[in-house]
Amino acid sequence: MALVRWEPFREIDTLQRQMNRLFDELIPLSTRSDDSHFLPAAELEDTPEALLLKIELPGLEAKDIDVQVTADAVAISGERKSETHSESNGIKRSEFRYGKFQRVIPLPARVQNTEVKAEYKDGILNLTLPKAEEEKNRVVKVNLG
């Protein structure tokens, strides 16, 4: 049996790389400093009759938002345009994210995309996505044994 030299710093290095990969996957793109785009937050509620989707789009006008619905996903895109200000002191600090965005949200059930209702108020887009008939009345038989 050969002896192998233990190098603790190599193990620490490996652990650090694994932790960096984990945090890169967990941190949303909207908070990374190297990305000028933003990713709007979404909230999805599943009711017996419909899926209710809320998307946070502050500072946008309805004409700047494009929503496309398929039977199993919602795609939202748009652009937040930057405002130009002239500062007398020459100092400006902004943490706002500007630029184009696109988000595709997969749906847990098929919907009737021709019957979607949308409301945009106070920077919140509310979509009511009625479920397809086969999804509403779906019954699954479970065999016991």
Disulfide bonds with the S-S distance in Angstrom:
none
